[in-house]
Amino acid sequence: MSIKEQIKEYITSQPEPKRNDMQELHQQILQVLPTCKLWFLDGKDDTGKIVSNPNIGYGSYTIRYADGTTREFYQIGLSANTTGISVYIMGIKDKTYLANTYGKKLGKVTVTGYCIRFKTLKDIHMDILEAAIRYGVKTKNE
């Protein structure tokens, strides 16, 4: 199954209204990153054990570890969780930046170092979320 098919299956497996919100966010992110690499992580480790929620990934950046090794990973992530939806903006070095810059402007959200969580799309200001995503893309690998 292709990555696009896995993404479609994942989104359509969500209950409404989360399914509609996920589809809308997926389309919005693709408008911001029209030629990005797409990822789908099923949330399972190499042994098949579930270790996280499935994630849709967009774009690519290089993670650099303290030992000097590197790994490619998605830049923007989208995931359904038990209470709503999470958007991940990876690669921002300052772990307080998202909360300090966008947190109060985003709406009814919880913001951590790289994750913006909310219950439904109606709880957030999409233009501010898009600005945060654009910032994350702009700062990749800095």
Order of alpha helices (4+ residues) and beta strands (2+ residues): alpha-alpha-beta-beta-beta-beta-beta-beta-beta-beta-alpha
